[in-house]
Amino acid sequence: MHIGQARITGEIASAARALASNEPAEMDKPVRALVGAGSNQRIDAMEQDENLLPPARVCFRVPGQPVAKGRARSAPLMRGGKPVMNGAGRPVVIHHTPEKTVHYENRVALAAEQAMGGRPPFAGPVHLVVEIALAIPASWSKKRQGMAAVGLICATKKPDADNVLKAIKDGLNGVVWVDDCQAVEYRISKKYGASPGVYVEVMELPLERA
């Protein structure tokens, strides 16, 4: 038998004995010593892959009925019961987000902040998963409620999934990521659930950013 083959056979036998006796095996020696110098390049690549850090990832749930992002409302700025005018003689118009949307985005930010555990926002491109579970209407019959709970009735009623997504993304700004433009991959679903809420998962992708 070739000397190299005999050595590898001996190492395998040593490993088998070690497994049986719970003793350290000779196989614990560096892999490079067993395969020879001819495979150095492939082993270097393997070792490099093993040393890669796992992708940054966070997941959490926002409990309660999901809320769609409302449209910003515009109104003239009032002072003393009269509209404030600008230099051109036109009323100054202010824009504000509906209070319901603000409260929901704050809840999203709080849940995200707790899940991040003090980590800084992700800086690179991310993959975003949003699973929306709407409350099953209490007015439905027990049969329809049961069908909805197992996914046999689709959630084709409002809120729209994309508007809930907007509220979730805005709530994550400055907490999970720097800006929602970093979300380049999406997986989103909307269904009925016995426990309404939104499951959110964000994973930083091992790709270059622009």
N, C-alpha and C positions, 0 to 999 in steps of 0.2 A: 504494500500500500504506500502511496506517496506520503512523504513526511507531513506535508500540509494537511492532507485529508485525515491522517491519523490524529493530528493535533486537534482538528475541529471535532472529530468523533469523540475524542477524549473529553473535550470541553462539554459536549452535549451530555455525555454520560455523567460528568461531574454535576451538571445542572440538575439532572434527574435525581441523583442521590441527594442533592441539597434540598430539593423540593420535598423529598420524603422525610428528611431529618430536620428541616427548618434551619439548616446551616447555610452560611454564605457560599455561593457558588463561584467557581472560576469564571463563569460566564459574566460576572460583574465587571470583568476587565474591559477596557475600551474596545468597542467594536472594531476599530481600525486594526488592532493587533491580530484579529482573527481572519480578516479578509485580505490582508496584504496591501502593499503599497500601490498595486495596480488599480485599486478602487478608491483611491483617496479623493478624487474629484466628486464621485457620487456620494461618498460618506460626508464630505464637507457640506454638500447641499442638504443632506438629510439632517445633519446637526444644526444647520442654519434654520431649517423649517421648525425644528423642535424648540429652538430658542425664541421663536416669534411669540410676542405677547398676544393673548386672546383679544378679540375686538372689544372695544368699549361698548357696553350695552346697559340699558336700564329698562325696566318694565314696571308698571303700576296700574292701578285701577282708580278711576274717578267714579265714586258711587252716586246714585241718584239718576233721575231722568235726564238724558242728554239734552243739551240746549244748543240750538242753531245760532250762529253768529248773526245778530241783527244788523240791519243797515244803519250807518251813521246818520243821525238826524241833524238838520241845519236850522238855525234860528237866529234872528238878529240879536245882537248884544244890546241889552236894555240897561239904562241907567236913569233912575228917577222917573220911571214910567215912560221914558222916551228912548228910541233907538239911538245908539252911538253912531255918529257919522265919521267917515274917513276923510282924508284930504281932498278926495274927488267929489265929496258931497253925497256919497253913497253909504247906506247902512253897513256897519261891520257885521259880518256873518260868522258865527261860531259853529263848529261841528262837534258833536259828542256821540259816544257809543251808548246804546241803550243800557240802562242800569242792569237789566237781567243778564245781558251779555257780559258786562263787567264783572258781576258776581260769579258767573260760571267760569270765566277765564281765570279769576283769582283762585277758585277751587282747583282748577287744573294745575296752576302754578304751585299751589301748596302741596298737592299730591306729588308733583314732579320733584319739588325741592326735597321732600322727605325721602323719596326714592334715590335721589342722587347722593344723599349722605355727605354733602360737603364737597363733592367733586366739582371741578370747574366745568362749564359748558363744553360740549364737544365742538371741535373746531373744523372738522372735515366733513365730507359728504356722508349722509346717513340714509339708512333704510327705515321707513316708518310703517308700523302696523297699527291700525285703529279698528277695533272691533266694537261696534255700537250695539247695545242691547236696550231696546225700548220696553217700557212697561206694557204688560198685556192689559187691554181695556177691561175694567171691572164689569162693564155692562154686557160683555160677551157671555154666552152660555158656557157651562163647564166643559162641554165637548169642544167648543171652539178655543177656549183657553188652553185646554190640553193639547190640541193640535198646534197651537201657536208655540207652546212651550217646547215642543219637539221639532219645530222647524217646518211643519206642514203648511203653515200659513205665513206667507212672507210679509215683512213690514214695509208695505208700499204706501204708508201714510207718512205725513210730516212728523218730525223734521227731516229735511233732506240730508242725506249723508255728507254731501260736499260742504254744506253749511256748518254741520257739526265739526267736520274736519278743520274748517277755518278757525273755529273757536279753540279747538285743541292746539292747533299750530301756534296761534297767537299766545296762548297760555304758556307754551314751552319756550318762547323767546327769552333769551337771557338766563334761562334756567338749565334746560337740557342741551340746547344749542345756542349759538350766538344769534342766528337769524334763521327764519323758516325757509329761506332760499336754499339752505343746505340739504333739505329733503329732496333727494333725487330718485328714490325708489319708494313705491307705495304698495300697501296691501290693505284694503278697507272693506268692511262688511257691515251690514245692518240687518238686525233680526229682532224678534221678540225674545224676552227673557224673563224668567221668574224674578230675577234680581236685576233691575235696570242699572245701567252704568256704562262706562266706556273703558275697555282694556287698551292700554297704550304700550307699545314696545318700540324703542329706538335703538338702532345698532349702527355704530360708526363703521363705514366701509373702508377697507384697506386700499383706497384709491387716491390719486392726486386731486387736489382741489384747484380750481381755476385761479 
